[in-house]
Amino acid sequence: MNFNALSAARYSVRKFEDPPVEKEKLDLILEAARNAPTAENRHPLDKIVYYDDFSQYYLLMICVYP
């Protein structure tokens, strides 16, 4: 596929669904992020994964009201 065909076929997703992500897929995504190159190999980002609404609420309270 050449660039013109690729750019003509692209689209932007405007409507998202909210299904849970399987743990196996999430592990692959996190592993790819861990192995991704960063500036000067610093890896300055931490990743937080939560699996339920209570954990999300708790994290929000920690960040907003430290």
C-alpha positions in Angstrom: 0.0 0.0 0.0 1.4 3.4 -1.0 1.2 6.5 1.1 -1.6 8.1 -0.9 -3.8 5.0 -0.6 -3.0 4.8 3.1 -3.8 8.5 3.8 -7.1 8.2 1.8 -8.2 5.1 3.8 -7.5 6.5 7.3 -10.2 7.7 9.6 -10.6 9.1 13.1 -12.6 7.2 15.7 -15.1 9.5 17.3 -17.3 7.1 19.2 -15.7 4.8 21.8 -17.1 1.8 23.7 -16.2 1.0 27.3 -15.7 -2.8 27.4 -13.1 -4.1 29.9 -9.7 -5.0 28.4 -8.7 -8.7 28.9 -5.7 -9.0 31.3 -3.6 -10.9 28.7 -4.0 -8.0 26.2 -3.3 -5.4 28.9 -0.1 -7.3 29.9 1.1 -7.2 26.3 0.4 -3.5 26.1 2.2 -2.8 29.3 5.2 -4.9 28.2 5.4 -3.0 24.9 5.3 0.3 26.9 8.0 -1.0 29.2 10.3 -1.9 26.2 9.6 1.2 24.2 12.6 3.5 23.7 12.7 6.8 25.6 14.9 9.8 25.6 18.3 8.9 26.9 16.8 5.5 28.0 15.4 7.2 31.2 11.9 5.7 31.2 10.5 8.6 33.2 6.9 7.5 33.3 5.2 5.2 35.8 2.1 3.2 34.9 -0.9 2.7 37.1 -3.4 0.0 36.3 -6.7 -0.3 38.2 -9.3 -2.9 37.7 -12.4 -1.6 39.5 -14.2 1.6 40.2 -13.1 1.7 43.9 -9.5 1.7 42.9 -10.2 4.5 40.4 -11.9 6.6 43.1 -9.1 5.9 45.6 -6.5 7.0 43.1 -8.4 10.2 42.3 -8.6 11.0 46.0 -4.8 10.5 46.4 -4.1 12.8 43.5 -6.6 15.5 44.3 -6.2 15.5 48.1 -2.7 14.3 48.9 
